[in-house]
Amino acid sequence: MKPTRVPSLTILAALLAAYVLFPGRVGAGESSPWSLERASLQVAASAADANPGAQPAASPRVGHCSAFPSDNIWNIPVDSLPVDSHSDAYVSTIGPSAYAHPDFGSGLWDGGPIGIPYVSVPGTQLKVPVVFDYADESDPGPYPIPRNPPIEGGRNGTGDRHVLIVDKDHCILYELYHAYRQSDGSWEAGSGAVFDLSSNALRPRSWTSADAAGLPIFPGLVRYNEVASGQINHAIRFTAPQTRKAFTWPARHYASDLTGSRYPPMGQRFRLKADFDIAGFSSEVQVILRALKKYGMILADNGAPWYLSGVPDSRWNNDNLHELQQVLGSNFEAVDVSSLMIDPDSARSRTVVSIVAADPAASELPGDTGKFQIWRIGDLSVPLTVKYTVSGTAVPASDYSRLSGTATILAGRARAAILVKPKADGVREAAETVVVTLSQAAGYVVGLPASATVVISADQ
């Protein structure tokens, strides 16, 4: 059994000192070979702001590989789920007055890149032997490690030294903790884990990974290109100084000797409170804050409070990222995700459905219909029938064709439409509303928004 990875008081004090004295980790920009193509941040963010009902694209990709299936818990929104009953205690323990910190950026810090880098390799990449300190909880080698992979903290770093590798042809993720290359080309590491990016399989219960929670690191990293696209569609990895000797789904491992209920367990989901005002932040930080509200973050390791993990990239604006320090621990809340769990030994989540008014205006003019769209995030392989109720000031069958109360999303599709067809009754009347509200059912969880409105305008 791997020893618990708990920072000593000396290390933790150094972390907190750096957190106070050097919050930005600002360094001269340099090229990041593992970053992806450049995109227009402002245009993408403006488009997202103009269409807040827009649904997310797929999870981040490397080549044709997505970061786990769409129904993986990393990729499921939690903005509609209940607050965990221990939320206040957890926030108080982590630090209500401590601020969020972007543990990623551009340039260097102590000679290494700021964040956790990764590299993609072809399926033909030569595999090399790896010797593990904690071999009983590590996936054995060989691993497809290139000669000079990017290492967290840089080649001379003394921290966690994570090495993340994606086989882009076979969609396999390899992750190493505390990794060092040896003179003969082999590697030594504290622990290592291999994940099939097309699978929802979790590690064996109580096993670590390259992270203390026994989870993959890669899917929880903030990447520049997804921020540039205007949307982050997954939970974000973060750390806390003190955690409990326990783990909760989807985590598989703990890293503490503390047993009090005020300490959060590994794997605990948190989110930014819905009423937190993001209007004054830069466009790229707004993308991160929206993701923290919708997808939240997963506690994955011991470390400084509210440290958010991301990928180094020369295009990050560190000054803008520092705006995250305006977010305090008291602005977060713990989330109860138990309703999403299907199997405690799988990361597969129940489907989450939401509704938007894709065409919110209709009238009695011929062909001028309104339209709702019901979206799902999760398993798209099977059809899904969603139930709903109808209300509003418009009268069914009199002012518009009666709606059925169910809508079926076809297999392979993410959405289904509900059309509002007004009836010309020849009576002059004020504008009227049709409100559709989603109903809970066994096959899915209702997310946000849960209701939407179409307005039938006054007769022309």
Residue pairs with C-beta under 8 A, 6 or more apart in sequence:
1 136
1 137
1 206
2 134
2 136
2 137
2 191
2 208
2 253
4 245
4 254
4 255
4 256
4 257
5 212
5 255
5 301
5 302
6 255
6 256
6 257
6 302
7 15
7 241
7 302
7 303
12 241
12 304
15 303
15 304
16 241
16 304
18 304
19 101
19 304
19 305
22 109
23 101
23 322
23 325
24 105
24 318
24 319
24 321
24 322
25 105
25 107
25 109
25 114
25 318
26 105
26 107
26 318
26 319
27 105
27 106
27 107
27 108
27 109
27 114
28 107
28 108
29 106
29 107
29 314
30 106
30 107
30 108
30 314
31 314
32 106
32 113
32 117
32 312
32 313
32 314
32 315
33 119
33 150
34 117
34 118
34 119
34 120
34 150
34 311
34 312
35 224
35 225
35 311
35 312
35 313
35 314
35 315
36 223
36 224
36 225
37 225
38 228
38 315
39 225
39 228
39 229
40 228
41 227
41 228
41 283
41 284
42 283
44 228
44 229
44 230
45 230
45 283
45 284
45 286
45 287
46 283
47 54
47 230
48 54
48 230
48 231
48 287
48 290
49 286
53 356
53 357
53 358
53 449
54 231
55 354
55 356
55 375
55 377
55 414
55 415
56 231
56 233
56 377
57 229
57 231
57 233
58 66
58 70
58 233
59 66
59 67
59 68
59 70
59 72
59 74
59 75
59 219
59 233
59 234
60 66
60 67
60 219
60 223
60 225
60 226
60 233
60 234
61 67
62 120
62 166
62 168
63 120
63 166
63 168
63 169
64 168
64 171
65 166
65 168
65 171
65 197
65 198
66 171
66 197
66 198
67 74
67 75
67 197
67 218
67 219
67 234
68 74
68 75
68 195
68 197
68 198
68 199
68 200
68 216
68 219
68 347
69 75
69 198
69 199
69 200
69 348
69 379
70 377
70 378
70 379
70 380
71 200
71 348
71 349
71 351
71 377
71 378
71 379
72 200
72 219
72 347
72 348
72 349
73 235
73 249
73 250
73 337
73 340
73 347
73 348
73 349
74 219
74 220
74 234
74 235
74 298
74 347
75 219
75 233
75 234
75 235
75 295
75 377
76 295
76 340
76 349
76 352
76 377
76 378
77 294
77 295
77 352
77 377
77 447
77 448
78 235
78 269
78 271
78 294
78 295
78 296
78 335
78 337
78 340
79 271
79 274
79 293
79 294
79 295
79 296
79 447
79 448
80 352
80 445
80 446
80 447
80 448
80 450
81 335
81 336
81 337
81 339
81 340
81 445
82 335
82 336
83 333
83 334
83 335
83 336
84 90
84 268
84 333
84 334
84 335
84 336
85 336
86 261
86 262
86 264
86 334
87 333
87 334
87 335
89 261
89 262
90 262
90 263
90 264
90 268
90 270
90 334
91 329
91 330
91 332
91 333
91 334
92 262
93 240
93 242
93 262
93 263
93 264
94 240
94 241
94 242
94 264
94 305
94 306
94 329
95 241
95 305
95 306
95 329
96 328
96 329
96 330
97 328
97 329
97 330
98 305
98 306
98 328
98 329
99 306
99 324
99 325
99 326
99 327
99 328
99 329
100 306
100 308
100 324
100 325
100 327
100 328
100 329
101 304
101 306
101 307
101 308
101 324
101 325
102 222
102 288
102 308
102 310
102 321
102 322
102 324
103 114
103 115
103 239
103 304
103 307
103 308
103 309
103 310
104 114
104 115
104 116
104 221
104 222
104 308
104 309
104 310
104 311
104 312
104 313
104 316
104 321
105 114
105 115
105 310
105 312
105 316
105 318
105 321
106 114
106 312
106 313
106 314
106 315
106 316
106 317
106 318
107 114
107 314
107 318
108 114
108 154
110 153
110 154
110 157
111 154
111 156
111 157
112 151
112 152
112 153
112 154
112 155
112 156
112 157
113 150
113 152
113 153
113 154
113 312
114 312
114 318
115 152
115 221
115 309
115 310
115 311
115 312
115 313
116 152
116 162
116 164
116 217
116 221
116 309
116 310
116 311
116 312
117 150
117 151
117 152
117 164
117 311
117 312
118 150
118 164
118 165
118 166
118 218
118 221
118 311
119 146
119 149
119 150
119 164
119 165
119 166
120 165
120 166
120 167
120 168
121 144
121 146
121 165
121 166
121 167
121 168
122 167
122 168
122 169
123 167
123 168
123 169
123 170
124 169
125 144
125 146
125 167
126 144
127 141
127 142
127 143
127 144
127 145
128 141
128 142
128 143
128 144
128 145
128 185
128 186
128 187
129 141
129 142
129 186
129 187
130 140
130 141
130 142
130 143
130 145
130 176
130 179
130 186
130 187
130 188
130 189
130 192
131 186
131 187
131 188
131 189
132 138
132 140
132 188
132 189
132 190
132 191
132 192
133 178
133 188
133 189
133 190
133 191
134 190
134 191
134 208
137 191
137 206
137 207
137 208
137 253
138 189
138 191
138 192
138 193
138 208
139 192
139 193
139 194
141 187
141 192
143 165
143 174
143 176
143 187
143 192
143 194
144 165
144 167
144 174
145 163
145 165
145 174
145 176
145 181
145 187
146 165
147 185
148 155
149 163
149 165
150 163
150 312
151 157
151 161
151 162
151 163
151 179
152 159
152 160
152 161
152 162
152 163
153 159
153 160
153 161
160 177
160 178
160 301
161 176
161 177
161 178
161 179
161 180
162 175
162 176
162 177
162 179
162 210
162 217
163 175
163 176
163 179
163 189
164 173
164 174
164 175
164 176
164 210
164 217
164 218
165 173
165 174
165 175
166 172
166 173
166 174
166 197
166 218
167 173
167 174
171 196
171 197
171 198
172 194
172 195
172 196
172 197
173 194
173 195
173 196
173 197
173 216
173 218
174 192
174 193
174 194
175 192
175 193
175 194
175 195
175 209
175 210
175 211
175 216
175 217
175 218
176 187
176 189
176 190
176 191
176 192
176 210
177 189
177 190
177 191
177 192
177 209
177 210
177 211
178 189
178 190
178 191
179 187
179 188
179 189
179 190
179 192
180 187
180 188
180 189
181 187
182 188
191 208
191 209
191 210
192 210
193 203
193 208
193 209
193 210
193 214
193 216
195 201
195 216
195 218
200 346
200 347
200 348
201 346
201 347
202 214
202 250
202 252
202 345
202 346
202 347
203 209
203 214
203 252
203 253
204 252
205 252
205 345
206 214
206 252
206 253
207 214
207 252
207 253
208 214
208 252
208 253
208 255
209 215
209 216
209 217
209 252
209 253
210 216
210 217
211 217
211 237
211 300
211 301
212 243
212 253
212 254
212 255
212 266
212 300
212 301
212 302
213 247
213 251
213 252
213 253
213 254
213 255
213 266
213 267
213 298
213 299
213 300
213 301
214 247
214 251
214 252
214 253
214 266
215 250
215 251
215 252
215 267
215 298
215 300
217 237
217 300
217 309
219 234
219 235
220 234
220 235
220 236
220 237
220 297
220 298
220 300
220 309
221 236
221 237
221 309
221 310
221 311
222 232
222 236
222 288
222 308
222 309
222 310
222 311
223 310
223 311
223 313
224 311
224 313
224 315
224 316
226 232
226 233
226 287
227 284
227 287
227 288
228 284
228 315
230 287
231 287
231 290
231 291
232 287
232 288
232 290
232 291
232 295
233 291
233 295
234 291
234 295
235 269
235 295
235 296
235 297
235 298
236 288
236 291
236 292
236 295
236 296
236 297
236 298
236 308
236 309
236 310
237 297
237 298
237 300
237 301
237 308
237 309
238 270
238 297
238 298
238 299
238 300
238 306
238 307
238 308
238 309
239 299
239 300
239 301
239 302
239 303
239 304
239 305
239 307
239 309
240 264
240 299
240 302
240 303
240 305
240 306
241 302
241 303
241 304
241 305
242 256
242 258
242 263
242 302
243 254
243 255
243 256
243 258
243 263
243 264
243 265
243 266
243 299
243 302
244 254
244 256
244 258
244 259
244 260
244 261
244 263
244 264
244 265
244 266
245 254
245 256
245 257
245 258
245 259
246 254
246 259
246 265
246 266
247 253
247 254
247 265
247 266
247 267
248 265
248 266
248 267
248 268
249 267
249 337
249 338
249 341
249 344
250 267
250 298
250 347
251 265
251 266
251 267
251 298
251 299
251 300
253 266
254 265
254 266
255 266
255 301
255 302
256 263
256 302
264 299
264 334
265 299
266 299
266 300
267 298
267 299
267 300
268 298
268 299
268 334
269 296
269 297
269 298
269 299
269 334
269 335
269 337
270 296
270 297
270 298
270 299
270 332
270 333
270 334
270 335
271 292
271 293
271 294
271 295
271 296
271 297
271 332
271 333
271 335
272 289
272 292
272 293
272 296
272 327
272 331
272 332
273 293
273 331
273 332
273 333
274 293
276 289
276 293
276 327
276 331
278 285
278 286
278 289
278 290
281 289
281 323
281 326
282 317
282 320
282 323
284 317
284 320
284 321
285 320
285 321
285 323
285 324
288 308
288 324
289 324
289 327
292 327
292 332
296 335
297 308
300 309
305 329
306 327
306 329
306 332
308 324
339 350
339 445
340 349
340 350
340 352
340 445
341 349
341 350
342 348
342 349
342 350
348 379
349 378
350 378
350 443
350 444
350 445
351 376
351 377
351 378
351 379
351 384
351 443
351 444
351 445
352 376
352 377
352 378
352 444
352 445
352 446
352 447
353 374
353 375
353 376
353 377
353 384
353 386
353 438
353 444
353 445
353 446
353 447
354 374
354 375
354 377
354 438
354 446
354 447
354 448
354 449
354 450
355 372
355 373
355 374
355 375
355 388
355 436
355 437
355 438
355 449
355 450
355 451
355 452
356 372
356 373
356 375
356 449
356 452
357 370
357 371
357 372
357 373
357 452
357 453
357 454
358 371
358 372
358 373
358 417
359 369
359 370
359 371
359 454
360 370
360 452
360 453
360 454
360 455
361 370
361 454
361 455
361 457
362 368
362 369
362 370
362 400
362 420
362 421
362 422
362 454
362 455
362 456
362 457
363 422
363 456
363 457
363 459
363 460
364 422
364 423
364 424
364 425
364 456
364 459
364 460
365 460
368 422
369 419
369 420
369 421
369 422
370 419
370 420
370 422
370 434
370 454
370 455
370 456
371 417
371 418
371 419
371 420
371 454
372 417
372 418
372 420
372 436
372 452
372 454
373 415
373 416
373 417
373 418
374 386
374 388
374 407
374 409
374 415
374 416
374 417
374 418
374 438
375 414
375 415
376 384
376 386
376 409
376 414
376 415
376 444
377 414
377 447
378 444
380 411
380 412
380 413
380 414
381 411
381 412
382 411
383 408
383 409
383 410
383 411
384 408
384 409
384 443
384 444
385 406
385 407
385 408
385 409
385 441
385 443
386 406
386 407
386 408
386 409
386 416
386 438
386 441
386 444
387 405
387 406
387 438
387 439
387 441
388 403
388 405
388 406
388 407
388 418
388 436
388 437
388 438
388 439
389 405
389 436
389 437
389 439
390 396
390 403
390 405
390 434
390 435
390 436
390 437
391 435
391 437
392 432
392 433
392 434
392 435
392 453
393 432
393 433
394 400
394 432
394 433
394 434
394 456
395 432
396 402
396 403
398 423
398 425
399 422
399 423
399 425
399 432
399 456
400 420
400 421
400 422
400 423
400 434
400 456
401 420
401 421
401 423
403 418
403 420
403 434
403 436
407 416
407 417
407 418
408 416
409 415
409 416
410 416
418 436
420 434
420 454
420 456
422 456
427 459
428 458
428 459
429 458
429 459
430 458
431 455
431 456
431 457
431 458
432 455
432 456
433 453
433 454
433 455
433 456
434 453
434 454
434 455
434 456
435 451
435 452
435 453
436 451
436 452
436 453
436 454
437 450
437 451
438 446
438 450
438 451
439 446
440 446
